[in-house]
Amino acid sequence: CDICDYATNMKYYLKKHVLIHNEAKDFKCSICNYGTNIKSRFKSHFLTHNSSKNFKCDICDYATNMKYYLKKHVLIHNEAKDFKCSICNYGTNIKSRFKSHFLTHNSSKNFKCDICD
């Protein structure tokens, strides 16, 4: 990408990525101020406003209107925690959650604001 550091070996992905830099948002939500240039992202966003939550967890009260989110949620009930913190007793099955958790132990803040700091 000529605008940011994004890189890919697929032309299709680069074309989709460049759309995020376009200030004119072709798809605007009529319920909130969300806007995007990517139709599939807009459809996913719009579903979040749907009040009927047809996908329900069998273990707890969690409910969602998207099957994908239910599948990710069910992972938290799995007893085998694939990602375990070596500093505390935190464990999770979701790699992105583990990465976010592990950053909480990092006392040095590598990313600083150029204006404030």
C-alpha positions in Angstrom: 0.0 0.0 0.0 1.3 3.5 -0.9 -0.5 5.0 2.1 0.4 2.7 5.0 2.6 -0.3 5.7 0.1 -2.9 4.6 1.6 -5.5 2.3 0.2 -8.7 0.6 1.1 -11.0 -2.3 -2.5 -11.0 -3.5 -3.7 -8.1 -5.8 -7.3 -8.7 -4.7 -6.5 -8.1 -1.0 -4.6 -4.9 -1.8 -7.5 -3.6 -3.8 -9.9 -4.3 -0.9 -7.4 -2.8 1.6 -6.9 0.5 -0.3 -10.7 1.1 0.0 -10.3 1.8 3.7 -8.2 4.9 2.9 -11.0 6.4 0.8 -12.8 9.0 2.8 -16.1 8.8 0.9 -18.0 5.9 2.6 -20.3 4.3 0.0 -22.2 2.2 2.6 -23.6 4.2 5.6 -25.6 2.8 8.4 -29.0 4.4 8.9 -29.0 3.4 12.6 -25.6 4.7 13.7 -22.8 6.7 12.2 -20.8 3.6 10.9 -19.6 3.9 7.3 -17.4 1.7 5.0 -16.5 1.2 1.4 -16.8 -2.6 1.6 -20.2 -4.1 1.1 -19.5 -7.3 3.1 -18.3 -5.3 6.1 -21.4 -3.2 5.9 -23.7 -6.2 5.9 -21.9 -7.7 8.9 -22.2 -4.4 10.7 -25.9 -4.0 9.9 -26.6 -7.4 11.4 -25.3 -6.2 14.8 -28.5 -4.0 15.0 -30.8 -7.0 14.4 -32.6 -7.6 17.7 -33.3 -11.3 17.0 -30.4 -13.4 18.4 -31.0 -16.8 16.9 -27.7 -18.3 17.8 -27.6 -19.3 21.5 -25.0 -20.9 23.6 -26.0 -24.2 25.1 -23.8 -23.7 28.1 -24.5 -20.1 29.2 -26.9 -17.2 28.4 -24.8 -15.8 25.5 -26.8 -15.1 22.3 -25.9 -13.5 19.0 -27.4 -12.9 15.6 -24.2 -14.2 13.9 -23.2 -17.9 13.7 -19.5 -16.9 13.5 -19.6 -15.1 16.8 -21.3 -18.0 18.5 -18.6 -20.4 17.3 -15.9 -18.1 18.7 -17.8 -17.7 22.0 -18.2 -21.5 22.5 -14.4 -21.8 22.6 -14.3 -20.1 26.0 -16.1 -23.0 27.5 -13.5 -25.6 26.3 -11.6 -26.8 29.4 -8.3 -27.3 27.5 -6.7 -23.8 27.4 -4.3 -23.9 24.5 -2.7 -20.6 25.3 -1.4 -20.2 28.9 0.3 -17.2 30.4 3.7 -17.9 31.8 3.4 -14.9 34.2 0.0 -15.5 35.8 -2.7 -18.3 35.7 -4.6 -16.8 32.7 -5.5 -19.3 30.0 -7.6 -19.1 26.8 -8.4 -21.0 23.6 -8.3 -17.8 21.5 -4.9 -16.7 20.3 -5.8 -13.0 19.8 -7.2 -12.8 23.4 -4.0 -14.4 24.7 -1.9 -11.8 22.8 -4.0 -9.0 24.3 -3.7 -10.4 27.8 0.1 -10.9 27.5 0.5 -7.2 26.6 -1.0 -6.3 30.0 2.2 -7.6 31.7 4.5 -5.4 29.6 5.5 -2.5 31.8 7.3 -0.7 29.1 5.0 1.0 26.7 6.6 0.8 23.3 4.0 2.9 21.5 3.9 6.5 22.7 1.9 9.5 21.6 4.1 12.0 19.7 1.9 14.8 21.1 1.5 13.8 24.8 4.7 12.0 25.5 
